[in-house]
Amino acid sequence: MATRSAAKAHRQSIKRRLRNRAVKSATKTAIKRANDVIAGGDFDAAREAVRIAISSLDRAARKGVLHPNNAGRHKSRLLLRYNASVAALQTPVAERPARKEKQGTAKAATPKEAKSSAKTSGKTSKGAKRAPVKKPKR
């Protein structure tokens, strides 16, 4: 090291890195355990594992190991997965709704929409593109 202060900063960064690695590793383990329990299907154990994982993520964000948005993203995804599994467990198979089609599929326009678009010849309907307007030259 060039100076004593640089050497001290380096020693401090090594200690900080080891602490951060321990926190990050514990957080990753908690998330992984929660995902495994959710996949297993045990409702009570999953709730407890998710609670521990969220607490671990919050702690890591508070200490500065993880960015708060990163922790929030992981919590959101974990809760979405947990809520989906709980909903799947609570809804009987016979009552589950059929899959919805995506919005971009071929869907014929209703006659009402066709009439309204014919009436408004100067206006465009939602989603339709207008012809480009030419600007006068200066």
PyMOL commands that place a pseudoatom at each C-alpha (Angstrom):
pseudoatom trace, name=CA, resn=MET, resi=1, chain=A, elem=C, hetatm=0, pos=[0.000, 0.000, 0.000]
pseudoatom trace, name=CA, resn=ALA, resi=2, chain=A, elem=C, hetatm=0, pos=[1.104, 3.519, -0.742]
pseudoatom trace, name=CA, resn=THR, resi=3, chain=A, elem=C, hetatm=0, pos=[0.015, 5.127, 2.508]
pseudoatom trace, name=CA, resn=ARG, resi=4, chain=A, elem=C, hetatm=0, pos=[-1.047, 4.123, 5.983]
pseudoatom trace, name=CA, resn=SER, resi=5, chain=A, elem=C, hetatm=0, pos=[-4.560, 5.449, 5.363]
pseudoatom trace, name=CA, resn=ALA, resi=6, chain=A, elem=C, hetatm=0, pos=[-4.872, 3.345, 2.198]
pseudoatom trace, name=CA, resn=ALA, resi=7, chain=A, elem=C, hetatm=0, pos=[-3.751, 0.262, 4.108]
pseudoatom trace, name=CA, resn=LYS, resi=8, chain=A, elem=C, hetatm=0, pos=[-6.311, 0.940, 6.835]
pseudoatom trace, name=CA, resn=ALA, resi=9, chain=A, elem=C, hetatm=0, pos=[-9.070, 1.507, 4.260]
pseudoatom trace, name=CA, resn=HIS, resi=10, chain=A, elem=C, hetatm=0, pos=[-8.151, -1.787, 2.657]
pseudoatom trace, name=CA, resn=ARG, resi=11, chain=A, elem=C, hetatm=0, pos=[-8.326, -3.629, 6.004]
pseudoatom trace, name=CA, resn=GLN, resi=12, chain=A, elem=C, hetatm=0, pos=[-11.710, -2.083, 6.686]
pseudoatom trace, name=CA, resn=SER, resi=13, chain=A, elem=C, hetatm=0, pos=[-13.036, -3.029, 3.255]
pseudoatom trace, name=CA, resn=ILE, resi=14, chain=A, elem=C, hetatm=0, pos=[-12.010, -6.652, 3.819]
pseudoatom trace, name=CA, resn=LYS, resi=15, chain=A, elem=C, hetatm=0, pos=[-13.882, -6.765, 7.144]
pseudoatom trace, name=CA, resn=ARG, resi=16, chain=A, elem=C, hetatm=0, pos=[-16.918, -5.082, 5.580]
pseudoatom trace, name=CA, resn=ARG, resi=17, chain=A, elem=C, hetatm=0, pos=[-16.885, -7.513, 2.665]
pseudoatom trace, name=CA, resn=LEU, resi=18, chain=A, elem=C, hetatm=0, pos=[-16.896, -10.529, 4.993]
pseudoatom trace, name=CA, resn=ARG, resi=19, chain=A, elem=C, hetatm=0, pos=[-19.812, -9.132, 7.013]
pseudoatom trace, name=CA, resn=ASN, resi=20, chain=A, elem=C, hetatm=0, pos=[-21.757, -8.298, 3.855]
pseudoatom trace, name=CA, resn=ARG, resi=21, chain=A, elem=C, hetatm=0, pos=[-21.143, -11.748, 2.407]
pseudoatom trace, name=CA, resn=ALA, resi=22, chain=A, elem=C, hetatm=0, pos=[-22.515, -13.393, 5.557]
pseudoatom trace, name=CA, resn=VAL, resi=23, chain=A, elem=C, hetatm=0, pos=[-25.681, -11.274, 5.474]
pseudoatom trace, name=CA, resn=LYS, resi=24, chain=A, elem=C, hetatm=0, pos=[-26.191, -11.791, 1.750]
pseudoatom trace, name=CA, resn=SER, resi=25, chain=A, elem=C, hetatm=0, pos=[-25.655, -15.539, 2.035]
pseudoatom trace, name=CA, resn=ALA, resi=26, chain=A, elem=C, hetatm=0, pos=[-28.139, -15.835, 4.906]
pseudoatom trace, name=CA, resn=THR, resi=27, chain=A, elem=C, hetatm=0, pos=[-30.676, -13.826, 2.903]
pseudoatom trace, name=CA, resn=LYS, resi=28, chain=A, elem=C, hetatm=0, pos=[-30.264, -15.991, -0.190]
pseudoatom trace, name=CA, resn=THR, resi=29, chain=A, elem=C, hetatm=0, pos=[-30.640, -19.129, 1.944]
pseudoatom trace, name=CA, resn=ALA, resi=30, chain=A, elem=C, hetatm=0, pos=[-33.841, -17.802, 3.530]
pseudoatom trace, name=CA, resn=ILE, resi=31, chain=A, elem=C, hetatm=0, pos=[-35.310, -16.985, 0.098]
pseudoatom trace, name=CA, resn=LYS, resi=32, chain=A, elem=C, hetatm=0, pos=[-34.353, -20.390, -1.284]
pseudoatom trace, name=CA, resn=ARG, resi=33, chain=A, elem=C, hetatm=0, pos=[-35.842, -22.169, 1.746]
pseudoatom trace, name=CA, resn=ALA, resi=34, chain=A, elem=C, hetatm=0, pos=[-39.078, -20.165, 1.408]
pseudoatom trace, name=CA, resn=ASN, resi=35, chain=A, elem=C, hetatm=0, pos=[-39.355, -21.053, -2.294]
pseudoatom trace, name=CA, resn=ASP, resi=36, chain=A, elem=C, hetatm=0, pos=[-38.821, -24.733, -1.522]
pseudoatom trace, name=CA, resn=VAL, resi=37, chain=A, elem=C, hetatm=0, pos=[-41.465, -24.736, 1.217]
pseudoatom trace, name=CA, resn=ILE, resi=38, chain=A, elem=C, hetatm=0, pos=[-43.930, -22.901, -1.042]
pseudoatom trace, name=CA, resn=ALA, resi=39, chain=A, elem=C, hetatm=0, pos=[-43.376, -25.523, -3.735]
pseudoatom trace, name=CA, resn=GLY, resi=40, chain=A, elem=C, hetatm=0, pos=[-43.899, -28.245, -1.116]
pseudoatom trace, name=CA, resn=GLY, resi=41, chain=A, elem=C, hetatm=0, pos=[-47.426, -27.056, -0.426]
pseudoatom trace, name=CA, resn=ASP, resi=42, chain=A, elem=C, hetatm=0, pos=[-47.373, -26.790, 3.390]
pseudoatom trace, name=CA, resn=PHE, resi=43, chain=A, elem=C, hetatm=0, pos=[-49.435, -23.649, 4.099]
pseudoatom trace, name=CA, resn=ASP, resi=44, chain=A, elem=C, hetatm=0, pos=[-48.293, -22.910, 7.683]
pseudoatom trace, name=CA, resn=ALA, resi=45, chain=A, elem=C, hetatm=0, pos=[-44.627, -23.698, 7.101]
pseudoatom trace, name=CA, resn=ALA, resi=46, chain=A, elem=C, hetatm=0, pos=[-44.649, -21.573, 3.937]
pseudoatom trace, name=CA, resn=ARG, resi=47, chain=A, elem=C, hetatm=0, pos=[-46.092, -18.591, 5.811]
pseudoatom trace, name=CA, resn=GLU, resi=48, chain=A, elem=C, hetatm=0, pos=[-43.357, -18.825, 8.445]
pseudoatom trace, name=CA, resn=ALA, resi=49, chain=A, elem=C, hetatm=0, pos=[-40.592, -19.286, 5.860]
pseudoatom trace, name=CA, resn=VAL, resi=50, chain=A, elem=C, hetatm=0, pos=[-41.835, -16.298, 3.841]
pseudoatom trace, name=CA, resn=ARG, resi=51, chain=A, elem=C, hetatm=0, pos=[-41.968, -14.191, 7.010]
pseudoatom trace, name=CA, resn=ILE, resi=52, chain=A, elem=C, hetatm=0, pos=[-38.362, -15.093, 7.841]
pseudoatom trace, name=CA, resn=ALA, resi=53, chain=A, elem=C, hetatm=0, pos=[-37.203, -14.403, 4.266]
pseudoatom trace, name=CA, resn=ILE, resi=54, chain=A, elem=C, hetatm=0, pos=[-38.887, -10.981, 4.188]
pseudoatom trace, name=CA, resn=SER, resi=55, chain=A, elem=C, hetatm=0, pos=[-37.359, -10.102, 7.540]
pseudoatom trace, name=CA, resn=SER, resi=56, chain=A, elem=C, hetatm=0, pos=[-33.949, -11.145, 6.246]
pseudoatom trace, name=CA, resn=LEU, resi=57, chain=A, elem=C, hetatm=0, pos=[-34.384, -9.041, 3.094]
pseudoatom trace, name=CA, resn=ASP, resi=58, chain=A, elem=C, hetatm=0, pos=[-35.413, -6.012, 5.143]
pseudoatom trace, name=CA, resn=ARG, resi=59, chain=A, elem=C, hetatm=0, pos=[-32.412, -6.441, 7.423]
pseudoatom trace, name=CA, resn=ALA, resi=60, chain=A, elem=C, hetatm=0, pos=[-30.025, -6.686, 4.458]
pseudoatom trace, name=CA, resn=ALA, resi=61, chain=A, elem=C, hetatm=0, pos=[-31.517, -3.529, 2.917]
pseudoatom trace, name=CA, resn=ARG, resi=62, chain=A, elem=C, hetatm=0, pos=[-31.295, -1.656, 6.224]
pseudoatom trace, name=CA, resn=LYS, resi=63, chain=A, elem=C, hetatm=0, pos=[-27.611, -2.587, 6.599]
pseudoatom trace, name=CA, resn=GLY, resi=64, chain=A, elem=C, hetatm=0, pos=[-26.853, -1.500, 3.049]
pseudoatom trace, name=CA, resn=VAL, resi=65, chain=A, elem=C, hetatm=0, pos=[-25.911, -4.968, 1.817]
pseudoatom trace, name=CA, resn=LEU, resi=66, chain=A, elem=C, hetatm=0, pos=[-28.765, -4.941, -0.708]
pseudoatom trace, name=CA, resn=HIS, resi=67, chain=A, elem=C, hetatm=0, pos=[-30.256, -1.943, -2.449]
pseudoatom trace, name=CA, resn=PRO, resi=68, chain=A, elem=C, hetatm=0, pos=[-33.759, -1.234, -1.114]
pseudoatom trace, name=CA, resn=ASN, resi=69, chain=A, elem=C, hetatm=0, pos=[-35.292, -1.694, -4.573]
pseudoatom trace, name=CA, resn=ASN, resi=70, chain=A, elem=C, hetatm=0, pos=[-33.534, -5.057, -4.906]
pseudoatom trace, name=CA, resn=ALA, resi=71, chain=A, elem=C, hetatm=0, pos=[-34.953, -6.182, -1.559]
pseudoatom trace, name=CA, resn=GLY, resi=72, chain=A, elem=C, hetatm=0, pos=[-38.405, -4.906, -2.525]
pseudoatom trace, name=CA, resn=ARG, resi=73, chain=A, elem=C, hetatm=0, pos=[-38.300, -6.748, -5.835]
pseudoatom trace, name=CA, resn=HIS, resi=74, chain=A, elem=C, hetatm=0, pos=[-37.390, -10.024, -4.124]
pseudoatom trace, name=CA, resn=LYS, resi=75, chain=A, elem=C, hetatm=0, pos=[-40.112, -9.564, -1.495]
pseudoatom trace, name=CA, resn=SER, resi=76, chain=A, elem=C, hetatm=0, pos=[-42.694, -8.830, -4.175]
pseudoatom trace, name=CA, resn=ARG, resi=77, chain=A, elem=C, hetatm=0, pos=[-41.820, -11.892, -6.223]
pseudoatom trace, name=CA, resn=LEU, resi=78, chain=A, elem=C, hetatm=0, pos=[-41.762, -14.086, -3.128]
pseudoatom trace, name=CA, resn=LEU, resi=79, chain=A, elem=C, hetatm=0, pos=[-45.180, -12.886, -1.975]
pseudoatom trace, name=CA, resn=LEU, resi=80, chain=A, elem=C, hetatm=0, pos=[-46.648, -13.290, -5.463]
pseudoatom trace, name=CA, resn=ARG, resi=81, chain=A, elem=C, hetatm=0, pos=[-45.458, -16.888, -5.519]
pseudoatom trace, name=CA, resn=TYR, resi=82, chain=A, elem=C, hetatm=0, pos=[-46.752, -17.503, -1.988]
pseudoatom trace, name=CA, resn=ASN, resi=83, chain=A, elem=C, hetatm=0, pos=[-50.169, -15.944, -2.690]
pseudoatom trace, name=CA, resn=ALA, resi=84, chain=A, elem=C, hetatm=0, pos=[-50.534, -17.934, -5.911]
pseudoatom trace, name=CA, resn=SER, resi=85, chain=A, elem=C, hetatm=0, pos=[-49.794, -21.196, -4.096]
pseudoatom trace, name=CA, resn=VAL, resi=86, chain=A, elem=C, hetatm=0, pos=[-52.234, -20.354, -1.292]
pseudoatom trace, name=CA, resn=ALA, resi=87, chain=A, elem=C, hetatm=0, pos=[-54.949, -19.507, -3.823]
pseudoatom trace, name=CA, resn=ALA, resi=88, chain=A, elem=C, hetatm=0, pos=[-54.270, -22.761, -5.667]
pseudoatom trace, name=CA, resn=LEU, resi=89, chain=A, elem=C, hetatm=0, pos=[-54.536, -24.750, -2.432]
pseudoatom trace, name=CA, resn=GLN, resi=90, chain=A, elem=C, hetatm=0, pos=[-57.769, -23.059, -1.371]
pseudoatom trace, name=CA, resn=THR, resi=91, chain=A, elem=C, hetatm=0, pos=[-59.585, -23.320, -4.716]
pseudoatom trace, name=CA, resn=PRO, resi=92, chain=A, elem=C, hetatm=0, pos=[-60.893, -26.806, -5.558]
pseudoatom trace, name=CA, resn=VAL, resi=93, chain=A, elem=C, hetatm=0, pos=[-59.923, -28.161, -8.978]
pseudoatom trace, name=CA, resn=ALA, resi=94, chain=A, elem=C, hetatm=0, pos=[-63.531, -28.200, -10.262]
pseudoatom trace, name=CA, resn=GLU, resi=95, chain=A, elem=C, hetatm=0, pos=[-64.054, -24.487, -9.510]
pseudoatom trace, name=CA, resn=ARG, resi=96, chain=A, elem=C, hetatm=0, pos=[-60.880, -23.157, -11.088]
pseudoatom trace, name=CA, resn=PRO, resi=97, chain=A, elem=C, hetatm=0, pos=[-61.590, -20.834, -14.025]
pseudoatom trace, name=CA, resn=ALA, resi=98, chain=A, elem=C, hetatm=0, pos=[-60.408, -21.672, -17.516]
pseudoatom trace, name=CA, resn=ARG, resi=99, chain=A, elem=C, hetatm=0, pos=[-57.322, -19.873, -18.806]
pseudoatom trace, name=CA, resn=LYS, resi=100, chain=A, elem=C, hetatm=0, pos=[-57.964, -16.481, -20.314]
pseudoatom trace, name=CA, resn=GLU, resi=101, chain=A, elem=C, hetatm=0, pos=[-56.821, -15.708, -23.828]
pseudoatom trace, name=CA, resn=LYS, resi=102, chain=A, elem=C, hetatm=0, pos=[-54.191, -13.063, -24.332]
pseudoatom trace, name=CA, resn=GLN, resi=103, chain=A, elem=C, hetatm=0, pos=[-55.383, -9.664, -25.510]
pseudoatom trace, name=CA, resn=GLY, resi=104, chain=A, elem=C, hetatm=0, pos=[-53.504, -9.795, -28.799]
pseudoatom trace, name=CA, resn=THR, resi=105, chain=A, elem=C, hetatm=0, pos=[-55.431, -12.799, -30.135]
pseudoatom trace, name=CA, resn=ALA, resi=106, chain=A, elem=C, hetatm=0, pos=[-57.684, -12.550, -33.189]
pseudoatom trace, name=CA, resn=LYS, resi=107, chain=A, elem=C, hetatm=0, pos=[-60.919, -11.144, -31.846]
pseudoatom trace, name=CA, resn=ALA, resi=108, chain=A, elem=C, hetatm=0, pos=[-63.581, -9.964, -34.273]
pseudoatom trace, name=CA, resn=ALA, resi=109, chain=A, elem=C, hetatm=0, pos=[-64.833, -6.407, -33.839]
pseudoatom trace, name=CA, resn=THR, resi=110, chain=A, elem=C, hetatm=0, pos=[-68.365, -6.143, -32.553]
pseudoatom trace, name=CA, resn=PRO, resi=111, chain=A, elem=C, hetatm=0, pos=[-70.959, -4.582, -34.867]
pseudoatom trace, name=CA, resn=LYS, resi=112, chain=A, elem=C, hetatm=0, pos=[-71.382, -1.705, -32.414]
pseudoatom trace, name=CA, resn=GLU, resi=113, chain=A, elem=C, hetatm=0, pos=[-67.689, -0.779, -32.738]
pseudoatom trace, name=CA, resn=ALA, resi=114, chain=A, elem=C, hetatm=0, pos=[-67.878, -0.975, -36.527]
pseudoatom trace, name=CA, resn=LYS, resi=115, chain=A, elem=C, hetatm=0, pos=[-70.839, 1.455, -36.615]
pseudoatom trace, name=CA, resn=SER, resi=116, chain=A, elem=C, hetatm=0, pos=[-69.196, 3.918, -34.256]
pseudoatom trace, name=CA, resn=SER, resi=117, chain=A, elem=C, hetatm=0, pos=[-65.995, 3.948, -36.285]
pseudoatom trace, name=CA, resn=ALA, resi=118, chain=A, elem=C, hetatm=0, pos=[-67.988, 4.581, -39.475]
pseudoatom trace, name=CA, resn=LYS, resi=119, chain=A, elem=C, hetatm=0, pos=[-69.740, 7.556, -37.881]
pseudoatom trace, name=CA, resn=THR, resi=120, chain=A, elem=C, hetatm=0, pos=[-66.539, 9.194, -36.708]
pseudoatom trace, name=CA, resn=SER, resi=121, chain=A, elem=C, hetatm=0, pos=[-64.782, 9.410, -40.039]
pseudoatom trace, name=CA, resn=GLY, resi=122, chain=A, elem=C, hetatm=0, pos=[-62.424, 12.208, -38.989]
pseudoatom trace, name=CA, resn=LYS, resi=123, chain=A, elem=C, hetatm=0, pos=[-61.524, 10.668, -35.639]
pseudoatom trace, name=CA, resn=THR, resi=124, chain=A, elem=C, hetatm=0, pos=[-59.520, 7.533, -35.082]
pseudoatom trace, name=CA, resn=SER, resi=125, chain=A, elem=C, hetatm=0, pos=[-60.577, 4.761, -32.749]
pseudoatom trace, name=CA, resn=LYS, resi=126, chain=A, elem=C, hetatm=0, pos=[-58.412, 3.561, -29.926]
pseudoatom trace, name=CA, resn=GLY, resi=127, chain=A, elem=C, hetatm=0, pos=[-55.275, 1.887, -31.208]
pseudoatom trace, name=CA, resn=ALA, resi=128, chain=A, elem=C, hetatm=0, pos=[-55.691, 3.057, -34.811]
pseudoatom trace, name=CA, resn=LYS, resi=129, chain=A, elem=C, hetatm=0, pos=[-52.871, 5.104, -36.320]
pseudoatom trace, name=CA, resn=ARG, resi=130, chain=A, elem=C, hetatm=0, pos=[-53.424, 8.501, -37.820]
pseudoatom trace, name=CA, resn=ALA, resi=131, chain=A, elem=C, hetatm=0, pos=[-51.951, 9.625, -41.100]
pseudoatom trace, name=CA, resn=PRO, resi=132, chain=A, elem=C, hetatm=0, pos=[-48.839, 11.734, -40.534]
pseudoatom trace, name=CA, resn=VAL, resi=133, chain=A, elem=C, hetatm=0, pos=[-49.440, 15.483, -40.645]
pseudoatom trace, name=CA, resn=LYS, resi=134, chain=A, elem=C, hetatm=0, pos=[-47.099, 17.367, -42.933]
pseudoatom trace, name=CA, resn=LYS, resi=135, chain=A, elem=C, hetatm=0, pos=[-45.532, 20.445, -41.402]
pseudoatom trace, name=CA, resn=PRO, resi=136, chain=A, elem=C, hetatm=0, pos=[-45.066, 23.542, -43.550]
pseudoatom trace, name=CA, resn=LYS, resi=137, chain=A, elem=C, hetatm=0, pos=[-41.509, 24.348, -44.537]
pseudoatom trace, name=CA, resn=ARG, resi=138, chain=A, elem=C, hetatm=0, pos=[-39.947, 27.488, -43.090]
for i in range(1, 138): cmd.bond("trace and resi %d" % i, "trace and resi %d" % (i + 1))
show_as sticks, trace
zoom trace
